[in-house]
Amino acid sequence: MPADVVVIGAGVVGAAIAWHVAQAGLSVTVVDRGPVAGGTTGAGEGNILVSDKPPGAELDLAQLSARRWHTLGHEVGGFEYDPKGGLVVASSAAGFAALAGLAAEQAAAGVETVVVPAADLAEHEPHLNPSMAGGVLYPQDAQVQPMLAAARLLRSACRSGATVRTGVDVTGFLRSGDRVTGVRTSAGDIPAGAVVNAAGTWGGDIASLAGVDVPVLPRRGFILVTEPLPRLIRHKVYAAEYVSDVASDDAALQTSPVVEGTQAGTVLIGSSRERVGYDRTLSVPVLRALAARAVELFPVLAGVQVIRAYRGFRPYCPDHLPVIGADPRAPGLFHACGHEGAGIGLAAGTGVLIAELIGGQQPSLDVTPFRPERFS
């Protein structure tokens, strides 16, 4: 059946796009070679963050998206939206000064920030290592359960007429001259007025089928999950070096402590980053490093049992910005991929922008920094 829009990818970004497109009254078909949330979305923590982004295009998108997630928590619901806030901490006076400086810049860009001196940290996180030099509280940081978020958004989109087809490989594109007019799949052709590449880490592979270059690379990360506990940790808490690790171009292993509780009582422990292709090998040394760094932040975790570990691939772009918008090299093709580790948080805003662009509306943000052809 023809569709107004075909979305390639049933992760949270594709789900958010499908939901917003369906709400705009367009017919949409979502295709994915695997199950819903079977890729990066299913390996994420569910972070919705403004705290880790300096002023600029990505922070603007993060703020738009955070507001939209808050609304979706009421309009769609069922995905454990938790506006718990974030706390970034520094172990040295110099690190605390740098955090406070970044917070001042973010505040000037509209982010809510509260600088917290060392003496006041225990008021926010009673079990935090008392040796910390200070931190910054970000009330706008939140969390969702990412697999539930993708599933609930797609279910809601289907109630508005969308179709989701899993186990379907995209093998190429239909063309009329230079224009993309649909997709070729393992289950047959699907004509469409517009096609959206929301394939996450595999977005570059999909783009290449259309003859365009979008340099998305996999960046592997691991997460530890503890046994269910009383709510020991109130916020998403991470060390200041996490911000620099996110912005790094280094392919080698980097670990920075990120610790947060969930509504189910488990504690999620990250984060690691390394570019090793699509190697899914479980690395015990990385897991040990994550556990040790978490205990440095919260000594109370030293005796807690870890019940599982999982890993996935962040869709990394060389300039650390996602690829969002129409591709002039292949008219009719839109991209929404390359969000790296911020895909959950940026998904809602990305859905807004893609729906606006497909509908011919003025987008809520200037999408120029995210343009697909910027790497050419």
HELIX and SHEET records of a PDB file:
HELIX    1   1 VAL A   12  GLN A   23  1                                  12    
HELIX    2   2 THR A   40  ALA A   43  5                                   4    
HELIX    3   3 ALA A   57  GLU A   75  1                                  19    
HELIX    4   4 ALA A   93  ALA A  108  1                                  16    
HELIX    5   5 ALA A  118  ASP A  120  5                                   3    
HELIX    6   6 LEU A  121  HIS A  124  1                                   4    
HELIX    7   7 PRO A  146  ARG A  159  1                                  14    
HELIX    8   8 GLY A  200  TRP A  202  5                                   3    
HELIX    9   9 GLY A  203  LEU A  209  1                                   7    
HELIX   10  10 GLU A  241  VAL A  246  1                                   6    
HELIX   11  11 VAL A  284  LEU A  297  1                                  14    
HELIX   12  12 PRO A  299  GLY A  303  5                                   5    
HELIX   13  13 GLU A  340  ALA A  342  5                                   3    
HELIX   14  14 GLY A  343  ILE A  358  1                                  16    
HELIX   15  15 THR A  368  PHE A  370  5                                   3    
HELIX   16  16 PRO A  372  PHE A  375  5                                   4    
SHEET    1   A 6 THR A 163  THR A 166  0                                        
SHEET    2   A 6 VAL A  28  ASP A  32  1                                        
SHEET    3   A 6 ALA A   3  ILE A   8  1                                        
SHEET    4   A 6 GLY A 188  ASN A 197  1                                        
SHEET    5   A 6 ARG A 179  THR A 185 -1                                        
SHEET    6   A 6 VAL A 170  SER A 176 -1                                        
SHEET    1   B 6 THR A 163  THR A 166  0                                        
SHEET    2   B 6 VAL A  28  ASP A  32  1                                        
SHEET    3   B 6 ALA A   3  ILE A   8  1                                        
SHEET    4   B 6 GLY A 188  ASN A 197  1                                        
SHEET    5   B 6 LEU A 333  CYS A 337  1                                        
SHEET    6   B 6 VAL A 323  ALA A 326 -1                                        
SHEET    1   C 2 ASN A  47  ILE A  48  0                                        
SHEET    2   C 2 ALA A 142  GLN A 143 -1                                        
SHEET    1   D 8 VAL A 114  PRO A 117  0                                        
SHEET    2   D 8 GLY A 134  TYR A 138 -1                                        
SHEET    3   D 8 GLY A  86  ALA A  90 -1                                        
SHEET    4   D 8 LYS A 236  ALA A 239  1                                        
SHEET    5   D 8 GLN A 254  GLY A 261 -1                                        
SHEET    6   D 8 VAL A 267  ARG A 273 -1                                        
SHEET    7   D 8 LEU A 217  THR A 226 -1                                        
SHEET    8   D 8 VAL A 306  TYR A 316 -1                                        
END                                                                             
